[in-house]
Amino acid sequence: MAEESNGKREVNPEAKEHWRKGNSLFESSKFTDAITEFNLAIQIDPEYSDAYFNRALTERLMHKYEDAKADLQKVMELEPKSPDAPLLYGDMAEASNDLVGAKYWYEKSLSIDQNYSEAKSRLEHIDSLMHVDLSNTGTTKGGVQQTQQVQKPEEEKEVIEEGQIKKLPFYKSNTKFDSVIGLEKVKTYLHDNVVLAIQHPELFKKYGKELGLGLLLYGPPGTGKTHTVNAIAGEAGANVIVAQINQIVDMYTGNTEKNLRAIFDQARKNPPCIIFFDELDALGVKRGGGGGGDNNSSMRMAVNEFLTQMNGIQSNPEGIFVIGATNQPWDIDPALKRSGRFGDSVYIAPPNYKDRKELFKLYTNNKPRQGLKYGRLARATSGYSPADIKRICDKAAMRPLLHEYQFSKERKLTMADMMAVLKDKDSSGSSLDEWYSMVKKDVISKTETQIVDGKKQEIVKEGKLDAQEKVLYKVMVKDIKKNTSPTRIRIKKFMRWWAIHLF
């Protein structure tokens, strides 16, 4: 958190007292109450930059990124020479998997303070995950190269034609399969069918294997689909273009199709290349699945353009591979899932007990730690996703971090820190519990009794899955049924309670 201002300007004593109360509440993980105190400090002293920064840090931990960004803009306005605001901006970009944006902000932090060790280590970490290909840089009239477009503050953004995206940056990933916890059968399949197809297309041709087939990764949210794509690219030595659906789809007629063509054109110019479409269901929604009028027509045109581009890859497949990811495969237009588009589907399952142990080891490996009991932590997080476990480790690490900041003495991460976070269900519960409950109605048929003409009749209400999809996604459907059964819910709750409070 931001230190108390020394020698900068005179801070209102009453505002400073609210700031200190907010810090104390923050250290106790009472984030909502902490924000209330920071709000009071800012109301009393509207130019209290430390209060804005600490409120931004609290909002970041509550995943209120837009609020945090607004506060950081104010900090940079009040203290343009402080490296902390760009660092936190970069941290949020990294948490959102915007590696290019994170790199920009960490470099900005270092440009202010070249000896800022935290910014240096963060930048080294980002560079280990990605490599920006300088062949994708633009050139000025004078021949000077310009780096790729990244997320910048509002005042620094360039004006572009409304509704059309710029050429997306691509990168090379250093991630490998050994960093993907569990999923051994999945990794073997991906190596044999994707990595080898990219590295040795001539071998696939020799044995009559098709190239250019798309792949769909599906599974609950937070299970590591994006990380798996980066590992595929790292193993294959391929470039990666992350195609964000919210950047592609536009309300104006024709822009969505132009955006799709631009993405595929860029991939063709920079092979071998993986185009990764996250949340594919937002683009390929089942036709006739809701909405109407111009919106339905626009989406049909967008899907048709996508199919055209995929067909083009199938006819000239070398060097390009398209991977889509979704939490809800049943909402994707069936045309996108036919052979030659996204004909192959791979389920990315939540981690089991053994995998959760390894995830806790992975996410605490770079932190000073002592006496962590990984088996107990794995039991306490039965039914949690990798993203949930990472969030728990990050929040727990804040406790010794703040202790060291306050007392200038190192204190290692302990089980007490982990248990304190796990006991706070408002900030450390499983995101999958709510998700399973939400999607149950979409995939599982149920029988309802209705009164028709004074007589009871049983009506079967089908879910969204057709007969073929029930077979195709049977492993995921089985997981959803299991995790929404009353017996399984009771077992998970008991396992978590037992591990947290007893052993």
N, C-alpha and C positions, 0 to 999 in steps of 0.2 A: 504494500500500500504506500501511498505518497507520504513522505515524511513531513513533519510540521515545518512550515515555512520559516526560514531563518535569514534575516537580512534582506528579504525581498520587498515586503511591504507590511504595514501594520495591519494585523487581522483583528477584527472585532472580537473581544474576549468571550462574549456570549456565543458567537458563532464557533469559536475555537472549542468551547466546551461541548457543544452539540457534535462537533467533528470527533472529539475524543470518545464521546458516548457511542457514536456510530462505529468507530474502530473496535471498541470493546464488544459490541453486539456482533460485528462482523466475525471477530475471532471466535465467538460462540456459535457461529453458523446461523445466527438469527438475522438473515439477510433482509427480510421485509422491514423489520424494526430498524435495522441499520440505515436503510434508505430513508426512512422517516426522519432520522436524526440528520443525515446529510442534507435532506431537503430543507430542514429548519436552518442549518448553517448557511445554506445558499440564499435562503430568503432574507436572512439578516445581513449577509455580506455577499452580494451578487458577483463579486470578482474573486471569490475564494477558490483558487484553482485546485488546491489540494482536496477540497470537498467535492468538486466536480470529478476529479480523478478517482477518488475512492468510491464515489457513487457509480462511476463507470465500471470499476473493477467488480463491484457487487452485482451490477446488472449483467456483466459478462458471465459470472458464475450462475446467474439465474436464467441464462440463455436469452436475455432481452437485448439482443445485439444492436437493434436500431436505436434504442434508448442510450446504450453505451456509446455508440458512434457519435451521437449528438453531443454527449458530454465531453468526449475526447476532442471533438472539433472546438469546443469552448476552451478546453485546456490548451490546445495548440495556438488558439488565438491569444490567450492570456500569457502563455509561456512558450513562445516559439522555439526556444533553445533547450527545452526539456526533452530528453530522449525517451521518457517513459510512455508518453501517449502514443507515439508511433509503434513502440514495442507491443503495447496492448492491442492496438489496431491490427498488427500483424498476427498476434495470437488468435484473434477472432477469425481472421481470414484463414489461418491454418486449421482451426477447428471446423470451419465450413468447407474444408478441402480445396480452398482456393490457394493453391501453392504459389502461383505466380504473384497474386496479391500479397501473400505473406512475405515473399522474397522482397518485394518493393518496400514494404513497411519496415522490415528489419534493416534493410540497407539504409533507409531514411533515418532510423534510430542511430545507426552507426555513423552516419554522416554528421550527426550532431555531437556524438561522443565516441571517438574512435576506440576508446579503451573500455567500452561498455561490454563486459564479459557475457552478460545474459543475451544481448543482441547477437554477439558473435556466435555463441553456441546454438542459438535458434537458427541463425542463417546457415551454419554448417549442417544442421539437421535437415533443413529444407533442401540444400544443395545435394544432400545424400539421397533425397527422394526424387529429385527431378533434375533434368539438365536442359536448360533452354537452348534450343538449336539456333545458333546465330544466323543460319541461312534463312530464317524466317524474319529477319530484321528488315526494316524499311531503309531507304536511302534518301538523303536530302539532295537538293540541287547541287550542293557543293561536294557530294560524294561521301558525306560523313554518315556512318551507320547510326541508326536509331534503334534502341531496344524495343521489345514488343510492348503492346498496350497492356497495362495492368490496372487494377482497381486503384483509383486515386481519389483524393478529396473532391467534393463537388466543384470547387473553384478551379481545379486543374483539369477537369474532364474536357475532351475535345468534342466539338459539335459534329455529329454524324447525321446522315440522312435518317429521318424518322422511320422506325420499324425495321431497319436493316442492321444486322450485326457486322462488326468488323471481322477481318480474317482472324480466326481464333488461334491463340498461341498453342504450339505443341511442345512436348518435352519427351525426354528419354527417362525412363524410370530405372532406379537402382534397386528397387524392391525385388526380392526373389521368393520362391516358394517356401524356403526354410523360415521365412518370417510369417507365413500363414499358419496359424495354430490349428491343429486338427485337420479335418477334411482330406485325409490321405487318399481315399479313392477318387475324390474330385480332382485333386492335384494331378494324379496319374492320368486321369481322363483328359484334363486340359493340356498336359504336356504332350500326350500322344496325338491329340486331335487338333490342337491350336498352335502350340509352340513349334512342333515339327512341321506343320503345314506352312508356317511363316518362314522358318529357317531352311526347309528343304522341299520347296514346291515340286522340284523335278522328280523327287522320289514318290510323291503322291501321284503325279501324272503317270509315272511308269507303271504303277499298280492300279491305275484306273480310279483313283480316289478323287472325288470332286473337291475343288477349291472354291473359296469365296462364299461358303455357307456361313450364315449368321449364327450367333450363339446368344441365348437368353439365360441370364443368371437370375433366379428368382428365390425368394425367401423372405422371412420377416425382416423388419427394418433393423439396422444396426448390427447385422451379422457379418459384415466385412466384404460386401460385393465389390465396392470400389477398390478396396485394398487388394482383392483377388485379381482385378483387372490390371492394376499396377504390377502385380507379381508376374502375370502372364507376359506383359510388355517387357519387364526386366529380364525374364528368362529368354524371350525371343529376340531381344535387342531391337525392338520396334519403337517407333514414335507413337505418342498417344495424343489424340485430340479428345478432350472432354466436351461433348456437345450438351449444353444445358438447355433443357426443353423450354424453360421460361425465357431464354434468350432467343430461341428459334421461332416460337409461335407468336404471331403478331395479328392484331385485329384488322389490319388493312389488307385488302385482297392482293394476293400475289407475293407479299413480302415473306411469308412462311416458306413458300416454295423456293424463292430466291436464296433464303438463308440456308435451306437444306442443300441446294446445289453448290453454294459456296463452300460448305463444309466438306462435301465429297470431292469437290475439285481440289481443295487444298490437300486432302489425303492422297489423291492421285499424283500430286506433284512431289510428295515427300514419302515415298514408300521405303521400307515396309512401315505400315501405319495401322494402328488400331483406332477406330472411331468408337467412342464409348458414349452411349445414350443412356443416361441415368433417368429413372422414373419414366420409362418408355410408355407406360399406360397413359400418361398425360398427353402423348401425341397420338398413339394408336388406340383410341377408345373404340369399343365395339360400336359399329354403325347401328343407329337406331336405338342406342342405349341411353337416350335421354337428351334433353335440349331440343333445339329445332331451329328452323329458319336459316338465316345466314350463317349462324355458328356451325350448324351441322354441315352445311354446304362447304364452308371453309375448311373444316376438319377433313372432310372427304377428299378435297383437293390436296390437302397437305399429305394425307396418307397415300394418295395416288402418286404424288411426287416422290415420296419416300420409296414406294415400291419400284418406281422407274429407276431410281438411283441404285437400289439393291439389285435389280435385274441387270443393270449395266456392270456391276461388279461381278455378277455371276458369269457374264459373257467374257469378261476380261479380268479374272480374279487375282492375278498374282500381285502380292504386296499389300493388299488391303483386307482387313478383317473387321467386321462390325459386331460389336457386343452391346446388347441391351441389358438393362437391369430393372427389376420391378419388385414391389412388395405384393402386387395384386395382379398376377398373370391372367386371371379370368377377365380383366377389363381391357385387355389388348385386342385390337382388331384381329380376327382370325387370319386375315390375308397376310398379316405380318409374321405369322407363326408357321406358314407353310414352308415346305422344303425349299431351300435356296434363299430364304429370308431369315426367319428365326426358327428354323426347323428343329435345331437341337436345343434342349433345355436342361439346365443343371441346377439342382436344388442346393442352396447354401444354407445349411441347417444351423440352428443355435448351438452353442458349445455344450458338451456334456461335462460331467464332473472333472474328468482328467484334463479336458481342454481349459476349463475355467481355472484350474490350478496353474497351468502354463501361462494363461493370460495375466494372472496376477503377478507372476514372476516377470513377465515381459514389461508390464506397465509400471513396475516398481524398480526395475533393474537400474535405471538411471538416477535413482534417488538415494540419499543416505538413509539406511534402514537397519532395523535391528529386531530380531525375534519374531518375524512375521510367520504365521502358521497358515501356509497356503491351502492345506486341506480344509481347515476350518472356514477360511474365506470362501472356498469353492462351495462348501455346503450352505453357507449363509446366502449365497447368490444363486440358488437353484432356480432355473428358469430365467436367468439374466442373459442379455446379449453382450458381445464384446464391447460395444459402445457404452453400455451401462457400467461395465467393469472399469473401463478407462475413466469414466466420469467419477466413479468412487475413488479411484487411486489419486486422481488429480485433486479432488476436494480434500482428501485426507492429507495430502502433501502440504496443503496450505497451513495446516496447524503447526508443524515444526518450522515451516518457513516464517510464519508470523512471530513465532517464539524467538527465532534467531534475530529477526528484525528488531523486536522490542528489547531484547536483553543482550544482543551482540554475542550470543553463545549458541553454538550448534547443538541442536537436539534432533536425533534421528527419528525417522518415521517408525512408529510402533503399532502393535495390535490395538492398543488403546485408541489411537487415532483412527484406525480403520473401523473399529467397532462404533466409535462415536458417530461416524458418518453413516454407517449401516443402520443405526438405531433411528436416524432421522429419516423417516419414510417419505416425507414431503420432498426431499431432495435426492434420495438415493433408491427409490423403488424401482422395480423392473418395468421398463417401457413395454415389454412383451405382454404382460398381463392384460393391459388395456387393449393392446392391438389384437390379441387373440379373441377377446370378447367382442371387439368391433367387427371383425371379419367373419365371425361365426355365422352370422345371418346371411352372408354372401355365398357361402360354400356348402352349407349343410341344410338338407331338406328337413322340414318339420311338418308334423301332422296336427291340424287344428280341428276342433269340433265346432261346427256352426249349426244354427237352427234354421232350417229351410222349410217353409210351409208347415211349421209346427213340429217338424221331425229333425232329430239329430243326424247330421251327416259329417263324416270325416273328410276333410279337404287336405290334400298334400300340397304344401307350398314349396316349390323347388327353389334351390339357390341359383346362383348365376352360372354354375358349371354345367356344360352339356355333357353327354355321355363320354365323348372322347376326352374332354378335359379332366373328367373324374379319374380316368386312367392315367393320363399324362402327368397330373399333379397329385397322384394318390399319396405320395410320401408327405407332402405338405398338408394335404387334407387330413391325413392320419394324425399329424402333429397338432393341427388345430382342434380336432375332436378330443384328443388326449388332454390337451392343456386347458380345455374349457369344461371338462367333466368335473362334477362336484368332488369326486374322490381325489382326482389329481390336484385340484386346487387346495384341498385340505392337506394333502401330503406336502405340497410345496410350502405352504404356510408353516406347517409344523417343523419341517426341515430347517427353514430359515430361522424360526424362533429358537429352536434347540441350539443351532450353531452360534447364534448371537449371544444368547443369555446363559447357556450351560457349557457347551464344549464344541 
